[in-house]
Amino acid sequence: MIGTTGVLLNNQGGVNLILTITNDSFSPQVFEGELFFFDSSGNKVGAAHSVLSVPAQRFVGLQFDITGQVFYELQVSVSSTDVVVNTFSVNASGSIAAQRVLNTELSPISALTPIP
């Protein structure tokens, strides 16, 4: 499955983007994620790229700094529908900020956007 959060507005003081990645299968699965920021002209700029193997029946958490970013987008690719990816932005005190995107809310895309 390949999906995107779409462009998200960071208007509630989000400082960290938290990803929870759960592998419910009985074999390791591959997760690939790309984080993009948008400059003042609306251009998409690659900010982070992660590829990891998620062990069977395990949970992995990732965290990315989004401090000061007005707009951002996360794209993910997983090797199995048994892998669930949920996304939350949190503010400086650790509370969930304006946006959260659950696995079922990701919009399907044909491929991840290449990061130069």
Steps between C-alpha positions, in 0.01 A plus 500: 500500500624846409323800647524865595361720772459771241616850587437572868482843663708532817298782660485371860868523591600148403869440570530125441341259257456159663454185291379179656575200279350167602574173323220252568641233268712201599798609289713816483363771271658803334392857575613798293402855588571839352431834665462816294482864598370778274684827444332842478439447126327167560788287372530154654839452672625162623567515876547137612510147358489181709507135400484231765404142562222464752529169688204262505234578760684817608451875524751765393475873564663778299519871575575793268548868588238723332565811709425817305363319194166635380421213262630144484417165339590143587511227236532134603551167332458169682559147373180354647148603590583357844712808569305790654643853496339776708626859504464762775644848543569605857569840652781595738311364802442164328129544431361404161495815287262573213558202277497127524467260209408140564600218267149479351509873421813487282425581136637244253772613259677308223857559626702692753630835379876471438713711733802637309 
